[in-house]
Amino acid sequence: MEDLSQQQKVTAVASIGDPLRRSLFEFVTRSGTAVDRDEAATALGIPRGTAAFHLERLAESGLLETEFRRRSGKTGPGAGRPAKFYRRASTEIVVSVPERHYDLAAELLSSAIEEAERTGDPIGEAIERVSTEFGRRLGTEAGSLEQMLEATGYEPLATDDGGLILANCPFHRLAQWHTATICAANAALLRGAAQGADESARVVRLEPRDGHCCVQVRAPIVEKSNG
């Protein structure tokens, strides 16, 4: 399953606000194996149709995964129609407001440690190199720096001079505890993203500002004509 957007994550978590739906989700989770609608209905003492409806909503929200197989395990003619089974999705759903991405920070730092061990380079150099390369991939996939920033939770705000102020830091708590390391990785990530999005003319630099990300994006540099 592809990574869920922030809106999809919020929708998924909201879907288990309903007590019956939450009970169904907990039953499937505790079962340890895929269950069908009949098993769920019997366990909760509800009509099969009601169980089917809520199980489908849980699957649509990304909390459950589905598969089809025959209850008897038999195949071929006379084996009966396959039944639909549900199991807990393997995808992690974590919602934070404002949006945070500590998983991304962990991936950057873990990859940098492995890189430093492999090359013998100082860890700071490895962090910058790994973060830049990862940023390039994100920028290329997003197609523009602003879209990458939106997708990663930076909440970019346009300034009058054509730059961007980043209203949110996806690594806020880590940046408070390990400011120099995380902010350096952050800046390298966004410089790489600008390169990947073919917006290298934008100036990405560390400019700490209370209540905002430590990185700001200045307007593209315009080459002056000699004419």
Accessible surface in RSA format (square Angstrom, percent):
REM  Atomic radii and reference values for relative SASA: ProtOr
REM  Chains: A
REM  Algorithm: Lee & Richards
REM  Probe-radius: 1.40
REM  Slices: 20
REM RES _ NUM      All-atoms   Total-Side   Main-Chain    Non-polar    All polar
REM                ABS   REL    ABS   REL    ABS   REL    ABS   REL    ABS   REL
RES MET A   1   131.40  68.0  44.92  29.7  86.48 205.9  60.02  51.0  71.38  94.6
RES GLU A   2   152.92  87.8 141.45 107.0  11.47  27.3  63.01 121.9  89.90  73.4
RES ASP A   3   136.76  95.8 113.03 112.5  23.74  56.1  34.15  80.4 102.61 102.3
RES LEU A   4    27.53  15.3  16.70  11.9  10.82  27.2  16.99  11.9  10.53  28.3
RES SER A   5    58.31  49.3  45.92  61.3  12.39  28.5  51.45 109.6   6.85   9.6
RES GLN A   6    48.14  26.9  40.72  29.8   7.43  17.7  32.66  69.5  15.49  11.7
RES GLN A   7   124.01  69.3 119.97  87.7   4.04   9.6  57.58 122.6  66.42  50.4
RES GLN A   8    92.22  51.6  88.89  65.0   3.33   7.9  29.18  62.1  63.04  47.8
RES LYS A   9    36.13  17.6  36.13  22.2   0.00   0.0   6.62   6.0  29.52  31.4
RES VAL A  10    59.10  38.9  58.31  52.8   0.79   1.9  58.31  50.7   0.79   2.1
RES THR A  11    68.92  49.0  64.82  65.7   4.11   9.8  57.00  76.6  11.92  18.0
RES ALA A  12     0.09   0.1   0.00   0.0   0.09   0.2   0.00   0.0   0.09   0.2
RES VAL A  13    68.13  44.8  65.25  59.1   2.88   6.9  65.32  56.8   2.81   7.6
RES ALA A  14    67.82  62.4  44.24  68.3  23.58  53.6  54.35  76.5  13.47  35.7
RES SER A  15    16.96  14.3   7.55  10.1   9.42  21.7  16.31  34.7   0.65   0.9
RES ILE A  16    39.30  22.4  37.87  28.2   1.44   3.5  37.87  27.3   1.43   3.9
RES GLY A  17    51.64  63.7   0.00   N/A  51.64  63.7  34.76  95.4  16.87  37.8
RES ASP A  18    57.80  40.5  48.80  48.6   9.00  21.3  18.72  44.1  39.07  39.0
RES PRO A  19    89.01  64.9  87.48  79.7   1.53   5.6  88.04  72.7   0.97   6.0
RES LEU A  20    52.77  29.4  47.18  33.8   5.59  14.0  51.38  36.1   1.39   3.8
RES ARG A  21    37.30  15.7  37.30  19.0   0.00   0.0   0.06   0.1  37.25  22.6
RES ARG A  22    93.94  39.4  93.94  47.9   0.00   0.0  25.96  35.5  67.98  41.2
RES SER A  23    45.96  38.8  43.35  57.9   2.61   6.0  14.41  30.7  31.55  44.2
RES LEU A  24     0.00   0.0   0.00   0.0   0.00   0.0   0.00   0.0   0.00   0.0
RES PHE A  25    34.21  17.1  34.21  21.2   0.00   0.0  34.21  20.7   0.00   0.0
RES GLU A  26    74.71  42.9  73.33  55.5   1.38   3.3  22.45  43.4  52.26  42.7
RES PHE A  27    39.44  19.7  39.34  24.4   0.10   0.3  39.34  23.9   0.10   0.3
RES VAL A  28     3.70   2.4   0.00   0.0   3.70   8.9   0.00   0.0   3.70  10.0
RES THR A  29    42.56  30.3  26.51  26.9  16.05  38.3  27.64  37.1  14.93  22.6
RES ARG A  30   175.47  73.7 141.30  72.0  34.17  81.4  78.26 107.0  97.21  58.9
RES SER A  31    40.81  34.5   8.15  10.9  32.65  75.2  16.16  34.4  24.64  34.5
RES GLY A  32    74.25  91.6   0.00   N/A  74.25  91.6  39.75 109.1  34.49  77.3
RES THR A  33    87.19  62.0  75.71  76.8  11.48  27.4  60.17  80.8  27.02  40.9
RES ALA A  34    11.21  10.3   4.13   6.4   7.07  16.1   4.13   5.8   7.07  18.7
RES VAL A  35     4.04   2.7   4.04   3.7   0.00   0.0   4.04   3.5   0.00   0.0
RES ASP A  36     5.00   3.5   5.00   5.0   0.00   0.0   0.71   1.7   4.29   4.3
RES ARG A  37    52.56  22.1  52.17  26.6   0.39   0.9   3.24   4.4  49.32  29.9
RES ASP A  38    56.21  39.4  54.38  54.1   1.83   4.3  26.92  63.4  29.29  29.2
RES GLU A  39    81.84  47.0  73.81  55.8   8.04  19.1  37.44  72.4  44.41  36.3
RES ALA A  40     0.00   0.0   0.00   0.0   0.00   0.0   0.00   0.0   0.00   0.0
RES ALA A  41     8.27   7.6   7.29  11.3   0.98   2.2   7.53  10.6   0.74   2.0
RES THR A  42   113.22  80.5  90.91  92.2  22.31  53.2  73.31  98.5  39.91  60.3
RES ALA A  43    57.58  52.9  15.47  23.9  42.11  95.8  26.41  37.2  31.17  82.6
RES LEU A  44    46.48  25.9  19.02  13.6  27.46  69.0  25.37  17.8  21.11  56.8
RES GLY A  45    68.32  84.3   0.00   N/A  68.32  84.3  36.48 100.1  31.84  71.3
RES ILE A  46    35.09  20.0  22.49  16.8  12.60  30.4  25.89  18.6   9.20  25.0
RES PRO A  47    94.38  68.8  81.86  74.6  12.51  45.5  93.80  77.4   0.58   3.6
RES ARG A  48   118.35  49.7 111.06  56.6   7.29  17.4  46.21  63.2  72.13  43.7
RES GLY A  49    51.25  63.2   0.00   N/A  51.25  63.2  39.41 108.2  11.84  26.5
RES THR A  50    46.14  32.8  39.11  39.7   7.03  16.7  22.68  30.5  23.46  35.5
RES ALA A  51     0.00   0.0   0.00   0.0   0.00   0.0   0.00   0.0   0.00   0.0
RES ALA A  52    14.32  13.2  13.85  21.4   0.47   1.1  14.32  20.2   0.00   0.0
RES PHE A  53   102.71  51.4  96.93  60.0   5.79  15.1 102.32  62.0   0.39   1.1
RES HIS A  54    22.68  12.4  22.68  15.8   0.00   0.0  10.53  10.9  12.15  14.1
RES LEU A  55     0.00   0.0   0.00   0.0   0.00   0.0   0.00   0.0   0.00   0.0
RES GLU A  56    35.67  20.5  35.67  27.0   0.00   0.0  16.10  31.1  19.57  16.0
RES ARG A  57    70.28  29.5  66.99  34.1   3.29   7.8  30.21  41.3  40.07  24.3
RES LEU A  58     0.00   0.0   0.00   0.0   0.00   0.0   0.00   0.0   0.00   0.0
RES ALA A  59    23.24  21.4  10.60  16.4  12.65  28.8  11.31  15.9  11.93  31.6
RES GLU A  60   122.62  70.4  82.70  62.6  39.92  95.0  49.92  96.6  72.70  59.4
RES SER A  61    17.74  15.0   4.48   6.0  13.26  30.5  14.55  31.0   3.18   4.5
RES GLY A  62     4.14   5.1   0.00   N/A   4.14   5.1   4.09  11.2   0.05   0.1
RES LEU A  63    16.75   9.3  14.55  10.4   2.19   5.5  15.63  11.0   1.12   3.0
RES LEU A  64     2.62   1.5   0.00   0.0   2.62   6.6   0.00   0.0   2.62   7.0
RES GLU A  65    36.55  21.0  31.74  24.0   4.81  11.5  19.37  37.5  17.18  14.0
RES THR A  66    52.56  37.4  29.46  29.9  23.10  55.1   3.49   4.7  49.07  74.2
RES GLU A  67    55.27  31.7  48.16  36.4   7.11  16.9  27.55  53.3  27.71  22.6
RES PHE A  68   131.13  65.6 102.27  63.3  28.86  75.1 102.27  62.0  28.86  82.6
RES ARG A  69    97.61  41.0  91.34  46.6   6.27  14.9  52.39  71.6  45.22  27.4
RES ARG A  70    71.99  30.2  64.72  33.0   7.28  17.3   4.16   5.7  67.84  41.1
RES ARG A  71   134.60  56.5  99.96  51.0  34.64  82.5  57.90  79.1  76.70  46.5
RES SER A  72    70.87  59.9  31.19  41.6  39.68  91.4  43.49  92.6  27.38  38.4
RES GLY A  73    63.14  77.9   0.00   N/A  63.14  77.9  35.63  97.8  27.52  61.6
RES LYS A  74   141.63  69.1 133.87  82.1   7.75  18.5  82.67  74.4  58.96  62.8
RES THR A  75   117.43  83.5  94.56  95.9  22.88  54.5  61.37  82.4  56.06  84.7
RES GLY A  76    38.05  46.9   0.00   N/A  38.05  46.9  29.63  81.3   8.42  18.9
RES PRO A  77   147.48 107.5 111.56 101.7  35.92 130.6 123.97 102.4  23.51 146.1
RES GLY A  78    88.02 108.5   0.00   N/A  88.02 108.5  42.42 116.4  45.60 102.1
RES ALA A  79    17.50  16.1   0.81   1.2  16.69  38.0   5.18   7.3  12.32  32.6
RES GLY A  80    45.48  56.1   0.00   N/A  45.48  56.1  39.27 107.8   6.20  13.9
RES ARG A  81   219.86  92.3 198.88 101.4  20.98  49.9  77.43 105.8 142.42  86.3
RES PRO A  82    65.14  47.5  48.81  44.5  16.34  59.4  48.81  40.3  16.34 101.5
RES ALA A  83    11.64  10.7   4.98   7.7   6.66  15.2  11.64  16.4   0.00   0.0
RES LYS A  84    46.16  22.5  39.19  24.0   6.96  16.6  10.98   9.9  35.18  37.5
RES PHE A  85    10.07   5.0   9.99   6.2   0.09   0.2   9.99   6.1   0.09   0.2
RES TYR A  86     0.14   0.1   0.00   0.0   0.14   0.4   0.14   0.1   0.00   0.0
RES ARG A  87    89.25  37.5  89.00  45.4   0.25   0.6  36.18  49.4  53.08  32.2
RES ARG A  88   137.69  57.8 123.39  62.9  14.30  34.1  22.89  31.3 114.80  69.6
RES ALA A  89    10.18   9.4   1.61   2.5   8.57  19.5   1.61   2.3   8.57  22.7
RES SER A  90    99.51  84.1  67.45  90.0  32.06  73.8  54.46 116.0  45.04  63.1
RES THR A  91    35.08  25.0  17.50  17.7  17.58  41.9  19.54  26.2  15.54  23.5
RES GLU A  92   145.44  83.5 125.00  94.6  20.44  48.7  51.26  99.1  94.18  76.9
RES ILE A  93    36.58  20.8   7.95   5.9  28.63  69.0   7.95   5.7  28.63  77.7
RES VAL A  94   104.58  68.8  94.68  85.7   9.90  23.9  98.38  85.5   6.20  16.8
RES VAL A  95    50.78  33.4  20.67  18.7  30.11  72.6  20.67  18.0  30.11  81.7
RES SER A  96    35.17  29.7  27.69  37.0   7.48  17.2  30.81  65.6   4.37   6.1
RES VAL A  97   131.97  86.8  97.40  88.2  34.57  83.3  97.76  84.9  34.22  92.8
RES PRO A  98    60.17  43.9  55.42  50.5   4.76  17.3  59.94  49.5   0.24   1.5
RES GLU A  99    27.43  15.7  24.85  18.8   2.58   6.1   6.35  12.3  21.08  17.2
RES ARG A 100    52.65  22.1  37.53  19.1  15.12  36.0   8.57  11.7  44.08  26.7
RES HIS A 101    29.76  16.3  28.67  19.9   1.09   2.8  19.85  20.5   9.91  11.5
RES TYR A 102    60.78  28.4  54.70  31.1   6.08  15.8  52.98  39.8   7.81   9.6
RES ASP A 103   106.00  74.2  89.58  89.2  16.42  38.8  50.70 119.3  55.30  55.1
RES LEU A 104    19.45  10.8  16.42  11.7   3.03   7.6  19.43  13.6   0.02   0.0
RES ALA A 105     3.93   3.6   2.53   3.9   1.40   3.2   3.93   5.5   0.00   0.0
RES ALA A 106    54.72  50.3  47.08  72.6   7.64  17.4  54.50  76.7   0.22   0.6
RES GLU A 107    88.81  51.0  81.16  61.4   7.65  18.2  29.08  56.2  59.74  48.8
RES LEU A 108     4.87   2.7   4.07   2.9   0.80   2.0   4.37   3.1   0.50   1.4
RES LEU A 109    46.53  25.9  46.07  33.0   0.46   1.2  46.23  32.5   0.30   0.8
RES SER A 110    58.86  49.7  55.55  74.1   3.30   7.6  28.42  60.5  30.43  42.6
RES SER A 111    40.68  34.4  36.78  49.1   3.90   9.0  15.15  32.3  25.53  35.8
RES ALA A 112     0.00   0.0   0.00   0.0   0.00   0.0   0.00   0.0   0.00   0.0
RES ILE A 113    89.84  51.1  89.71  66.8   0.12   0.3  89.84  64.7   0.00   0.0
RES GLU A 114   115.34  66.2 110.01  83.2   5.33  12.7  39.86  77.1  75.47  61.6
RES GLU A 115    32.72  18.8  29.84  22.6   2.88   6.9   5.09   9.8  27.64  22.6
RES ALA A 116    14.70  13.5  11.03  17.0   3.67   8.3  11.30  15.9   3.39   9.0
RES GLU A 117   138.92  79.8 104.13  78.8  34.79  82.8  48.32  93.5  90.60  74.0
RES ARG A 118   176.03  73.9 139.17  70.9  36.86  87.8  76.60 104.7  99.43  60.3
RES THR A 119    55.12  39.2  20.47  20.8  34.65  82.6  28.15  37.8  26.97  40.8
RES GLY A 120    65.63  80.9   0.00   N/A  65.63  80.9  33.99  93.3  31.64  70.9
RES ASP A 121    47.73  33.4  40.40  40.2   7.33  17.3   1.49   3.5  46.24  46.1
RES PRO A 122    81.56  59.4  70.00  63.8  11.56  42.0  81.43  67.2   0.13   0.8
RES ILE A 123    83.76  47.7  78.77  58.7   4.99  12.0  78.77  56.7   4.99  13.5
RES GLY A 124    45.08  55.6   0.00   N/A  45.08  55.6  36.67 100.6   8.41  18.8
RES GLU A 125    95.77  55.0  89.95  68.1   5.82  13.8  37.09  71.7  58.68  47.9
RES ALA A 126     0.00   0.0   0.00   0.0   0.00   0.0   0.00   0.0   0.00   0.0
RES ILE A 127    15.32   8.7  15.05  11.2   0.27   0.7  15.32  11.0   0.00   0.0
RES GLU A 128   100.00  57.4  99.26  75.1   0.74   1.8  23.80  46.0  76.20  62.2
RES ARG A 129    97.50  40.9  89.75  45.8   7.75  18.4  71.43  97.6  26.07  15.8
RES VAL A 130    25.51  16.8  20.96  19.0   4.54  11.0  24.61  21.4   0.90   2.4
RES SER A 131     0.30   0.3   0.30   0.4   0.00   0.0   0.00   0.0   0.30   0.4
RES THR A 132    20.27  14.4  20.27  20.6   0.00   0.0  13.53  18.2   6.74  10.2
RES GLU A 133    76.90  44.1  76.90  58.2   0.00   0.0  35.07  67.8  41.83  34.2
RES PHE A 134    29.50  14.8  29.26  18.1   0.23   0.6  29.26  17.7   0.23   0.7
RES GLY A 135     0.00   0.0   0.00   N/A   0.00   0.0   0.00   0.0   0.00   0.0
RES ARG A 136    89.86  37.7  89.70  45.7   0.16   0.4  30.87  42.2  58.99  35.8
RES ARG A 137   112.95  47.4 108.24  55.2   4.71  11.2  53.09  72.6  59.85  36.3
RES LEU A 138    41.15  22.9  39.11  28.0   2.04   5.1  39.26  27.6   1.89   5.1
RES GLY A 139     0.00   0.0   0.00   N/A   0.00   0.0   0.00   0.0   0.00   0.0
RES THR A 140    90.03  64.0  74.62  75.6  15.42  36.7  63.32  85.0  26.71  40.4
RES GLU A 141   137.59  79.0  99.62  75.4  37.96  90.4  51.16  99.0  86.42  70.6
RES ALA A 142    30.82  28.3   7.75  12.0  23.07  52.5  19.16  27.0  11.65  30.9
RES GLY A 143    52.07  64.2   0.00   N/A  52.07  64.2  29.05  79.7  23.02  51.6
RES SER A 144    29.64  25.1  29.64  39.6   0.00   0.0  26.85  57.2   2.80   3.9
RES LEU A 145     0.10   0.1   0.10   0.1   0.00   0.0   0.10   0.1   0.00   0.0
RES GLU A 146    72.79  41.8  71.70  54.2   1.10   2.6  20.57  39.8  52.22  42.6
RES GLN A 147   106.09  59.3 101.49  74.2   4.60  11.0  34.80  74.1  71.29  54.1
RES MET A 148     3.05   1.6   2.08   1.4   0.96   2.3   3.05   2.6   0.00   0.0
RES LEU A 149     0.00   0.0   0.00   0.0   0.00   0.0   0.00   0.0   0.00   0.0
RES GLU A 150   101.84  58.5  87.39  66.1  14.45  34.4  32.58  63.0  69.27  56.6
RES ALA A 151    77.94  71.7  46.15  71.2  31.79  72.3  58.90  82.9  19.05  50.5
RES THR A 152    13.90   9.9  12.28  12.4   1.62   3.9   8.01  10.8   5.89   8.9
RES GLY A 153     2.86   3.5   0.00   N/A   2.86   3.5   2.86   7.9   0.00   0.0
RES TYR A 154     0.00   0.0   0.00   0.0   0.00   0.0   0.00   0.0   0.00   0.0
RES GLU A 155    77.57  44.5  72.79  55.1   4.78  11.4  33.42  64.6  44.15  36.0
RES PRO A 156    11.38   8.3   0.01   0.0  11.36  41.3   0.01   0.0  11.36  70.6
RES LEU A 157    94.48  52.6  92.08  65.9   2.39   6.0  94.48  66.4   0.00   0.0
RES ALA A 158    85.91  79.0  52.72  81.4  33.18  75.5  52.76  74.3  33.15  87.8
RES THR A 159    41.29  29.4  26.61  27.0  14.69  35.0  31.91  42.9   9.38  14.2
RES ASP A 160   165.00 115.6 123.21 122.6  41.79  98.8  45.27 106.5 119.74 119.4
RES ASP A 161    88.65  62.1  63.93  63.6  24.72  58.5  50.34 118.5  38.32  38.2
RES GLY A 162    40.41  49.8   0.00   N/A  40.41  49.8  32.23  88.5   8.17  18.3
RES GLY A 163     2.51   3.1   0.00   N/A   2.51   3.1   1.76   4.8   0.74   1.7
RES LEU A 164     6.01   3.3   4.56   3.3   1.45   3.6   4.57   3.2   1.44   3.9
RES ILE A 165    26.52  15.1  26.52  19.8   0.00   0.0  26.52  19.1   0.00   0.0
RES LEU A 166     0.45   0.3   0.00   0.0   0.45   1.1   0.00   0.0   0.45   1.2
RES ALA A 167    29.80  27.4  16.46  25.4  13.34  30.3  16.46  23.2  13.34  35.3
RES ASN A 168     7.77   5.4   5.50   5.3   2.27   5.5   3.61   8.7   4.16   4.0
RES CYS A 169    13.28  10.0  10.08  11.2   3.20   7.5   7.73  19.6   5.55   6.0
RES PRO A 170     0.00   0.0   0.00   0.0   0.00   0.0   0.00   0.0   0.00   0.0
RES PHE A 171     3.73   1.9   3.73   2.3   0.00   0.0   3.73   2.3   0.00   0.0
RES HIS A 172    72.52  39.6  72.28  50.2   0.24   0.6  41.73  43.0  30.80  35.8
RES ARG A 173   121.22  50.9 121.22  61.8   0.00   0.0  21.26  29.1  99.96  60.6
RES LEU A 174    40.06  22.3  40.06  28.7   0.00   0.0  40.06  28.1   0.00   0.0
RES ALA A 175    16.34  15.0  13.89  21.4   2.45   5.6  14.21  20.0   2.13   5.6
RES GLN A 176   117.54  65.7  88.30  64.5  29.24  69.6  31.53  67.1  86.01  65.2
RES TRP A 177   165.12  66.3 133.84  64.8  31.28  73.4 115.22  61.4  49.90  81.0
RES HIS A 178   102.14  55.8  93.90  65.3   8.24  21.1  62.83  64.8  39.31  45.7
RES THR A 179    78.48  55.8  73.82  74.8   4.66  11.1  57.57  77.3  20.91  31.6
RES ALA A 180    85.04  78.2  67.32 103.9  17.72  40.3  76.99 108.4   8.05  21.3
RES THR A 181    57.73  41.1  49.95  50.6   7.78  18.5  22.49  30.2  35.24  53.3
RES ILE A 182     6.07   3.5   5.93   4.4   0.15   0.4   5.93   4.3   0.15   0.4
RES CYS A 183    11.75   8.9  11.61  12.9   0.14   0.3   6.21  15.7   5.54   6.0
RES ALA A 184    50.37  46.3  44.48  68.6   5.89  13.4  46.96  66.1   3.41   9.0
RES ALA A 185     5.19   4.8   5.19   8.0   0.00   0.0   5.19   7.3   0.00   0.0
RES ASN A 186     1.43   1.0   1.00   1.0   0.43   1.0   0.16   0.4   1.26   1.2
RES ALA A 187     1.08   1.0   1.08   1.7   0.00   0.0   1.08   1.5   0.00   0.0
RES ALA A 188     1.69   1.6   0.93   1.4   0.77   1.7   1.69   2.4   0.00   0.0
RES LEU A 189     0.00   0.0   0.00   0.0   0.00   0.0   0.00   0.0   0.00   0.0
RES LEU A 190     0.00   0.0   0.00   0.0   0.00   0.0   0.00   0.0   0.00   0.0
RES ARG A 191    91.56  38.4  89.18  45.5   2.38   5.7  40.08  54.8  51.48  31.2
RES GLY A 192     0.00   0.0   0.00   N/A   0.00   0.0   0.00   0.0   0.00   0.0
RES ALA A 193     0.00   0.0   0.00   0.0   0.00   0.0   0.00   0.0   0.00   0.0
RES ALA A 194     2.74   2.5   2.74   4.2   0.00   0.0   2.74   3.9   0.00   0.0
RES GLN A 195    76.86  43.0  60.55  44.3  16.31  38.8  21.18  45.1  55.68  42.2
RES GLY A 196    19.91  24.5   0.00   N/A  19.91  24.5   6.68  18.3  13.22  29.6
RES ALA A 197    10.78   9.9   0.00   0.0  10.78  24.5   2.57   3.6   8.22  21.8
RES ASP A 198   132.77  93.0 112.38 111.9  20.40  48.2  30.48  71.7 102.30 102.0
RES GLU A 199    42.73  24.5  36.41  27.5   6.32  15.0  29.01  56.1  13.72  11.2
RES SER A 200    77.44  65.4  52.17  69.6  25.27  58.2  41.74  88.9  35.70  50.0
RES ALA A 201    50.01  46.0  36.74  56.7  13.27  30.2  46.01  64.8   4.00  10.6
RES ARG A 202    45.06  18.9  36.10  18.4   8.97  21.3   0.49   0.7  44.57  27.0
RES VAL A 203    42.12  27.7  38.83  35.1   3.30   7.9  42.12  36.6   0.00   0.0
RES VAL A 204     9.98   6.6   1.35   1.2   8.63  20.8   1.35   1.2   8.63  23.4
RES ARG A 205   107.01  44.9 107.01  54.5   0.00   0.0  31.25  42.7  75.76  45.9
RES LEU A 206    79.94  44.5  60.00  42.9  19.94  50.1  60.00  42.1  19.94  53.7
RES GLU A 207    36.85  21.2  32.61  24.7   4.24  10.1  25.53  49.4  11.32   9.2
RES PRO A 208   111.45  81.2  85.60  78.0  25.85  94.0  86.53  71.4  24.92 154.9
RES ARG A 209   116.03  48.7 101.03  51.5  15.00  35.7  34.04  46.5  81.99  49.7
RES ASP A 210   142.70 100.0 122.39 121.8  20.31  48.0  43.81 103.1  98.89  98.6
RES GLY A 211    73.35  90.5   0.00   N/A  73.35  90.5  43.91 120.5  29.44  65.9
RES HIS A 212    59.73  32.6  39.59  27.5  20.14  51.5  27.56  28.4  32.17  37.4
RES CYS A 213     0.79   0.6   0.00   0.0   0.79   1.9   0.30   0.8   0.49   0.5
RES CYS A 214    15.84  12.0  11.87  13.2   3.97   9.3  11.90  30.1   3.94   4.2
RES VAL A 215     0.00   0.0   0.00   0.0   0.00   0.0   0.00   0.0   0.00   0.0
RES GLN A 216    18.07  10.1  18.07  13.2   0.00   0.0   1.49   3.2  16.58  12.6
RES VAL A 217     1.87   1.2   0.03   0.0   1.84   4.4   0.03   0.0   1.84   5.0
RES ARG A 218    81.06  34.0  81.06  41.3   0.00   0.0  22.51  30.8  58.55  35.5
RES ALA A 219    32.17  29.6  24.49  37.8   7.68  17.5  24.49  34.5   7.68  20.3
RES PRO A 220    64.01  46.6  55.51  50.6   8.49  30.9  55.51  45.8   8.49  52.8
RES ILE A 221   111.28  63.3  93.75  69.8  17.53  42.3  99.13  71.4  12.15  33.0
RES VAL A 222   125.24  82.4 106.20  96.1  19.04  45.9 109.23  94.9  16.01  43.4
RES GLU A 223   154.09  88.5 133.07 100.7  21.02  50.1  62.29 120.5  91.80  74.9
RES LYS A 224   192.41  93.9 166.65 102.3  25.75  61.3 114.22 102.8  78.19  83.3
RES SER A 225    99.85  84.4  65.52  87.4  34.33  79.1  52.60 112.0  47.25  66.2
RES ASN A 226   162.30 111.9 121.80 117.7  40.50  97.5  38.82  93.4 123.48 119.3
RES GLY A 227   106.94 131.9   0.00   N/A 106.94 131.9  71.66 196.6  35.29  79.0
END  Absolute sums over single chains surface
CHAIN  1 A    13098.0      10126.5       2971.5       7157.9       5940.2
END  Absolute sums over all chains
TOTAL         13098.0      10126.5       2971.5       7157.9       5940.2
